[in-house]
Amino acid sequence: MTLDDRVRSALHSRSGAPLRLGYAAATGAQLRFAEAWDSFRHPSQTLDERADVAADVTMAMKTFLRPKVARRCVRTARRVFDGRVVIADDSHSPISEPDDRCDVLALPFNSGVPVGRNAALDQVQTEYTLITDDDIVFTKLTHVHRALNYLRDNPEVDIVGFVRVELPRRYYFDHPQSSLSPRAETPLRGWGEVIGGLPVRYKIEQIYLARTESLHKIRWDESLRMVDHGDFFNRASGTLVTVLDHGIVTYHARTPFDATYTAYRDDVAADLEKIRERWS
């Protein structure tokens, strides 16, 4: 058993309550610090920039059994984003609209992530879509207007990824060249190639700004329920070009001790078998 496995086992054990409380406290403290520090070191978007983003961008979010988390995502997104938010929710009881610029799509229970993402995408009428998971936290460093301007200036790029900092340990993933399956189509641009000042990536985290038309070319495979992420970028290879902007930052505040949610989240055996058949 690895060190991470032992830590995970201890956290989930009956005697791990103090550790779980410590995890929650550390995550909360990290969020408060990040929000304050990012506000201090980054100027606010101008009213014109906010209006520009609101006119051309729709935020699309999938949520399940985590209404408080989804509301936190919308609440923090409003620091930088005034546009329409479409929330696809396949919980027993979908959340009510967090504000009057949100639309909630009530889906059959446990429909899955791809079904929800496609349903939300189908409601987008703007040229650009901001894709996010529900446990993302936005700060003033989440400069959506910067990504929007980049896509306008670089028509050969389809997706701009944001950095997703994992809390409370404060690290982030930058997926390597090997993140694609060998069976994926040959990428249009090489990993690390610089386009308009940003490096090409084959796979990024689930927080990015994309051309809506480009997402419709790929969509999400509804035969999967949870493990949609790598499959999407494998299928996008050879069709879409993705870059990563290290200067646009979000935070990932998970809910690892929500037993009900985790039971559904970890039920991925069927998905993994399909992924192995398709890409191995």
C-alpha positions as CSV (number, residue, x, y, z in Angstrom):
1,M,0.0,0.0,0.0
2,T,1.4,3.4,-1.0
3,L,1.7,6.4,1.3
4,D,-1.3,8.1,-0.4
5,D,-3.3,4.9,0.0
6,R,-2.6,4.8,3.7
7,V,-3.5,8.4,4.1
8,R,-6.7,7.9,2.2
9,S,-7.6,4.9,4.3
10,A,-6.9,6.8,7.6
11,L,-9.0,9.8,6.4
12,H,-12.0,7.6,5.7
13,S,-11.8,5.4,8.8
14,R,-14.0,5.8,11.8
15,S,-11.1,7.2,13.8
16,G,-10.3,9.7,11.0
17,A,-12.8,12.4,12.1
18,P,-10.1,14.8,13.3
19,L,-8.2,14.3,10.1
20,R,-11.3,15.1,8.1
21,L,-12.0,18.2,10.1
22,G,-8.4,19.2,9.6
23,Y,-8.7,18.7,5.8
24,A,-11.9,20.8,5.7
25,A,-10.3,23.6,7.8
26,A,-7.1,23.6,5.7
27,T,-9.1,23.8,2.5
28,G,-11.3,26.6,3.8
29,A,-8.2,28.6,5.0
30,Q,-6.5,28.0,1.7
31,L,-9.5,29.3,-0.2
32,R,-9.8,32.4,2.0
33,F,-6.1,33.2,1.5
34,A,-6.3,32.6,-2.2
35,E,-9.3,34.8,-2.7
36,A,-7.8,37.6,-0.7
37,W,-4.3,37.3,-2.2
38,D,-5.7,37.1,-5.8
39,S,-7.8,40.2,-5.2
40,F,-4.8,42.1,-4.0
41,R,-2.4,41.1,-6.8
42,H,-4.8,41.3,-9.8
43,P,-6.9,44.2,-10.9
44,S,-10.6,43.8,-11.5
45,Q,-12.0,43.4,-15.0
46,T,-13.4,46.7,-16.3
47,L,-17.2,47.1,-16.7
48,D,-16.7,47.0,-20.5
49,E,-14.7,43.7,-20.2
50,R,-17.3,42.1,-18.0
51,A,-20.1,43.2,-20.4
52,D,-18.1,41.9,-23.4
53,V,-17.7,38.5,-21.7
54,A,-21.4,38.4,-20.7
55,A,-22.5,39.0,-24.3
56,D,-20.4,36.3,-25.9
57,V,-19.9,33.6,-23.3
58,T,-22.2,31.1,-21.5
59,M,-21.0,29.1,-18.6
60,A,-22.0,25.4,-18.7
61,M,-21.8,23.3,-15.5
62,K,-22.7,19.7,-14.6
63,T,-23.6,19.0,-11.0
64,F,-24.9,16.0,-9.0
65,L,-25.9,15.8,-5.3
66,R,-23.9,18.8,-4.3
67,P,-26.1,21.9,-4.3
68,K,-23.9,23.8,-1.8
69,V,-20.9,23.2,-4.0
70,A,-22.7,24.2,-7.1
71,R,-23.9,27.4,-5.5
72,R,-20.4,28.2,-4.3
73,C,-19.2,27.7,-7.9
74,V,-21.8,30.2,-9.3
75,R,-21.2,32.6,-6.4
76,T,-17.5,32.8,-7.0
77,A,-17.9,32.9,-10.8
78,R,-19.8,36.1,-10.3
79,R,-16.6,37.7,-9.3
80,V,-15.5,37.7,-12.9
81,F,-18.5,36.6,-15.0
82,D,-21.9,38.3,-15.4
83,G,-23.3,36.1,-18.2
84,R,-25.8,33.3,-18.4
85,V,-25.0,30.1,-16.5
86,V,-26.6,26.7,-17.6
87,I,-26.6,24.1,-14.8
88,A,-27.3,20.5,-15.7
89,D,-28.4,18.6,-12.6
90,D,-29.2,14.9,-12.4
91,S,-29.8,14.8,-8.6
92,H,-33.0,13.5,-7.1
93,S,-34.0,17.1,-6.4
94,P,-32.3,19.6,-8.8
95,I,-31.1,22.8,-7.2
96,S,-33.1,26.0,-7.6
97,E,-31.5,28.7,-9.7
98,P,-28.7,30.3,-7.7
99,D,-29.6,33.7,-9.3
100,D,-31.7,35.1,-12.1
101,R,-29.0,34.6,-14.7
102,C,-29.0,30.9,-14.2
103,D,-31.0,28.1,-15.9
104,V,-31.2,24.7,-14.3
105,L,-31.8,21.6,-16.5
106,A,-33.4,18.9,-14.4
107,L,-32.2,15.5,-15.8
108,P,-33.2,11.9,-14.9
109,F,-31.4,10.7,-11.7
110,N,-27.8,9.7,-12.2
111,S,-27.9,10.3,-16.0
112,G,-24.1,10.9,-15.9
113,V,-21.6,13.6,-16.7
114,P,-21.7,13.3,-20.5
115,V,-25.5,13.5,-20.7
116,G,-25.4,16.6,-18.5
117,R,-22.6,18.3,-20.4
118,N,-24.3,17.7,-23.8
119,A,-27.7,18.9,-22.4
120,A,-26.0,22.1,-21.1
121,L,-24.1,22.6,-24.4
122,D,-27.3,22.3,-26.4
123,Q,-28.7,25.3,-24.4
124,V,-25.8,27.5,-25.3
125,Q,-26.5,30.3,-27.8
126,T,-23.3,32.3,-27.5
127,E,-20.2,31.9,-29.6
128,Y,-18.1,30.7,-26.7
129,T,-18.7,28.3,-23.8
130,L,-17.1,28.3,-20.4
131,I,-16.9,24.6,-19.3
132,T,-16.5,24.0,-15.5
133,D,-17.0,21.3,-12.9
134,D,-19.2,22.3,-9.9
135,D,-16.3,22.1,-7.4
136,I,-14.3,24.9,-9.0
137,V,-13.7,28.2,-7.2
138,F,-13.1,31.4,-9.2
139,T,-11.1,34.3,-8.1
140,K,-10.0,37.6,-9.7
141,L,-7.1,35.6,-11.3
142,T,-9.8,33.7,-13.4
143,H,-9.6,36.3,-16.1
144,V,-12.2,35.1,-18.6
145,H,-11.9,38.1,-20.8
146,R,-8.2,37.3,-21.3
147,A,-9.1,33.9,-22.7
148,L,-11.9,35.4,-24.8
149,N,-9.5,37.9,-26.4
150,Y,-7.0,35.1,-27.1
151,L,-9.6,33.0,-29.0
152,R,-10.6,36.0,-31.0
153,D,-7.0,36.7,-31.9
154,N,-6.1,33.0,-32.6
155,P,-8.7,31.4,-34.8
156,E,-6.7,28.2,-35.2
157,V,-7.2,27.5,-31.5
158,D,-10.4,26.0,-30.1
159,I,-9.9,25.7,-26.4
160,V,-8.0,27.7,-23.8
161,G,-7.4,25.8,-20.6
162,F,-7.2,27.4,-17.1
163,V,-4.9,26.3,-14.3
164,R,-6.8,24.3,-11.6
165,V,-5.0,24.5,-8.3
166,E,-5.7,21.5,-6.1
167,L,-6.5,22.4,-2.4
168,P,-5.4,22.1,0.3
169,R,-2.0,20.9,-1.0
170,R,-1.7,23.7,-3.6
171,Y,-0.5,22.0,-6.7
172,Y,-1.8,21.7,-10.3
173,F,-1.6,19.2,-13.1
174,D,0.0,20.1,-16.4
175,H,-0.7,17.0,-18.5
176,P,2.3,15.6,-20.4
177,Q,2.6,14.7,-24.0
178,S,1.8,11.1,-23.1
179,S,-1.7,12.0,-21.9
180,L,-3.2,10.9,-25.2
181,S,-3.9,7.3,-26.1
182,P,-1.6,6.0,-28.8
183,R,-4.8,5.2,-30.7
184,A,-5.9,8.8,-30.8
185,E,-5.7,10.7,-34.1
186,T,-2.5,12.6,-34.7
187,P,-2.8,16.1,-33.1
188,L,-3.0,19.1,-35.4
189,R,-0.3,20.9,-33.5
190,G,2.6,19.5,-31.5
191,W,2.6,19.4,-27.7
192,G,4.4,22.5,-26.3
193,E,4.2,24.3,-29.6
194,V,3.5,28.0,-28.9
195,I,0.5,29.7,-30.5
196,G,0.0,33.3,-29.7
197,G,2.2,33.0,-26.6
198,L,0.4,29.9,-25.1
199,P,1.6,26.3,-25.2
200,V,-0.3,23.6,-27.0
201,R,-1.6,20.8,-24.7
202,Y,-3.3,17.5,-25.7
203,K,-5.3,17.3,-22.4
204,I,-6.3,19.9,-19.8
205,E,-8.5,20.0,-16.7
206,Q,-12.2,20.5,-16.8
207,I,-12.1,24.3,-16.6
208,Y,-11.7,26.0,-19.9
209,L,-13.1,28.5,-22.5
210,A,-14.0,27.0,-25.9
211,R,-15.6,27.8,-29.1
212,T,-19.2,26.5,-28.9
213,E,-19.1,25.2,-32.5
214,S,-15.9,23.3,-31.8
215,L,-17.4,21.5,-28.8
216,H,-20.4,20.4,-30.9
217,K,-17.9,18.7,-33.2
218,I,-16.8,16.4,-30.4
219,R,-19.5,16.4,-27.7
220,W,-19.4,13.9,-24.9
221,D,-20.0,10.2,-25.2
222,E,-23.3,9.3,-23.5
223,S,-22.5,5.6,-23.3
224,L,-20.1,6.6,-20.5
225,R,-21.4,7.8,-17.1
226,M,-18.5,9.3,-15.3
227,V,-15.1,8.8,-17.0
228,D,-15.6,11.3,-19.7
229,H,-12.6,13.5,-19.4
230,G,-9.7,11.6,-21.1
231,D,-12.1,10.2,-23.7
232,F,-13.2,13.7,-24.8
233,F,-9.6,14.8,-25.4
234,N,-8.7,11.5,-27.1
235,R,-11.6,12.0,-29.5
236,A,-10.8,15.7,-30.0
237,S,-7.2,14.9,-31.1
238,G,-6.8,15.6,-34.8
239,T,-9.9,17.9,-34.8
240,L,-9.4,20.5,-32.1
241,V,-6.4,22.5,-30.9
242,T,-6.1,23.2,-27.1
243,V,-3.7,25.5,-25.3
244,L,-3.1,26.2,-21.6
245,D,-2.9,29.7,-20.1
246,H,-0.8,29.4,-16.8
247,G,-1.9,33.0,-15.9
248,I,-5.6,32.2,-15.6
249,V,-6.1,30.4,-12.3
250,T,-9.0,28.6,-10.5
251,Y,-9.1,26.4,-7.4
252,H,-10.4,22.9,-6.9
253,A,-12.1,22.3,-3.6
254,R,-13.2,18.7,-3.5
255,T,-15.8,16.9,-1.3
256,P,-13.9,13.7,-0.6
257,F,-15.8,12.8,2.5
258,D,-19.3,13.1,1.1
259,A,-20.1,9.3,1.3
260,T,-23.3,9.4,-0.8
261,Y,-21.8,11.4,-3.6
262,T,-18.6,9.5,-3.6
263,A,-20.4,6.1,-3.9
264,Y,-21.8,7.2,-7.2
265,R,-18.6,9.1,-8.3
266,D,-16.5,6.0,-7.7
267,D,-18.9,3.6,-9.5
268,V,-16.8,3.6,-12.7
269,A,-16.0,-0.1,-13.5
270,A,-18.3,-0.2,-16.5
271,D,-16.8,3.1,-17.9
272,L,-13.3,1.9,-17.4
273,E,-14.0,-1.3,-19.3
274,K,-15.4,0.7,-22.2
275,I,-12.4,3.0,-22.1
276,R,-10.0,0.0,-22.2
277,E,-11.8,-1.5,-25.2
278,R,-11.8,1.8,-27.0
279,W,-8.3,3.1,-26.4
280,S,-6.0,0.4,-25.1
